[in-house]
Amino acid sequence: MQLHLPKVQVSLQPKIGSGTIASAGGAAGTAAPAGTTVGAATQAIAAGTGSGGQAAVSTAAVTPAATVGTAAAASSGTAATAKTAAAASPSPSPSPSPSPSPSPSPSPSPSPSPSPSPSPSPIAASSATSASVSADFGEPTQATLGRWRKAAKVLDPELMEPVPEAFAAGVKNPCWTAPDGSYRCLPYFYVTGQFHAGALSMENKLKLHPDVVTDACTGCQFWGEDGKKMAFYLDHMKHAAQIIKAEPATKVLMDSSPSTFAFYWAAAGKAHRGYAAAMQPCYKECLDRHYKEKITVASCMDAVCYNASMVGDKQRAKEAGIDWDSEAHNPLLVRAVYGSRPPKMILLARDPVRRLYSAFMGYPHYYGKYGRNSTGFTQYVREQVGAFNNCTRKYGSRLCALMFEGLSAEQEVVYFHADQVFRGMYGLFLEIWYRFIPPQHWLVIKSEDFFAAPKPTLAKVVQFLGLSPLNDTMLDKLATAGNVNTYTSDKGPIEPEARQMLMDLYRPYNSLLAKITGEPRFEEWNKQ
């Protein structure tokens, strides 16, 4: 089983208890001994191979974070501050495609605190503030771009190493000639998500456009899986690069990885290697203390590792010269890589309640545990939303949505870390994306429009991407391409209890999405 720290290998399949401590390299490590009562992720850290520099870990105990932030003060969608986005109702996060999943780890049992005197919690302190956001989401200045590029070299050095300061002139796609003479290209555009919202259908249609080029890493989930390196990414697009080199004026490369958009904790590892570097040695120390002092690994980690890892992550951001709360996110890394030539971004956003229902019915590890019916879905929603609500009472909704299983053992053992629920918080993630890649570089499509009228939607996409116009015959070909998958048509309606819980959860995020996109129809999801 793959395990991840902030995120190691999302590998298109959600995992149970796999989010806090695995190394950035993603290799599964030595399993913790029986009775340690930690989530599966904690069991992977022993053999972790973190990518960043090793952060010093304090062994002083840290008290549980005090209640910080407010989950209730959700606005109907102001873009003035990130706190507004965060102030939404509780909501969990989706995870990629299905994979076999073990039973969730038991909740940690009480045990003596491993350290004597408590000290203030950096987790609590970090959640007390939320990032201010510019209401106009303007283009960053050259000075800001330079600062972000410098920061990215600290946060994830390997990511930036192969990337040039400027791309080749006269080439529509961002490409360059590497020092070894090879021709390299990054994607010109991304279909960023979502799973169960039409993203894969969009990929199947767009790849038929004569201008669009794909390759082995068109769907390799590069930005959502911190174990994948930039060298790997570029190597697996080298054939596409040659096609683009031959037709530089028209050919463009597509990345259609649906895990790109929602950078909840399991998909955020590239921006949080400082956390991983601190967590790995701390976990090993707790494992050693388990054998010597007979304390549980979970209690040791709660007292020391989670807060110490947060300190390490914040220290890494400080060294990078950025604000941890508002800037240490995957979107900064994406913009740093592209510099003054940001990619074009497409998001398919589906009613988050329906999207979650489809994901539940589509992934065997969910319906295998709860039952493939609406009653099982209701039980799943109770548990997942309840876990998120519990988290928000301690840390605030924004921090819980972005760092859920990275906060404490209580969240680490939640079944698949509620990641499918988080995936529907479109407004929260898009607001952060807009700070780094402003709205003019985005096309946000209501999935229901795409499903009902694919042809006009595709015409809009072609125009947005600046591709060669298509005649009606070719548009018809694209519109009818690919299979239509449905997982819920024969499963009955969502039960009222589950629907109400989810509508309450997603309402502020839907309103925020409507606000920042200027598309009031996203508010329709709040009225169903």
Secondary structure, DSSP 4 states (H G I P E B T S, - for coil): ----SS-S--TTS--SS-SSSS-TT----PPPPTT----HHHHHGGG---SSPPPP---S-BPPPPP-S-SS---SS--SBHHHHHTSPP--B--SS----PPPPPPPPP---SSSS-B--HHHHHHH---B--TT-PPPPHHHHHHHHHHHHHH-HHHHTT--SSPPTT-SS-EEE-TTS-EEE--SEEEEE-TTTTHHHHHHHHTTSTTEE--TTTTS-TTT-TTS-HHHHHHTTHHHHHHHHHSTTT-EEEE--TTSS---GGG-GGG-HHHHHHHHHHHHHHHHHHHHH---HHHHIIIIIHHHHHHHHHHHHHHHTS-HHHH-SHHHHHHHHHTTSPPEEEEEE--HHHHHHHHHHH-HHHHHHH-SSHHHHHHHHHHHHHHHHHHHHHH-HHHHHHHGGGT-HHHHTSGGGGHHHHTT-HHHHHHHHHHHS-GGGEEEEEHHHHHH-HHHHHHHHHHHHTPPP--HHHHHHHHT-S----SSTTS-PPPHHHHHHHHHHHHHHHHHHHHHHT-GGGGGGGG-
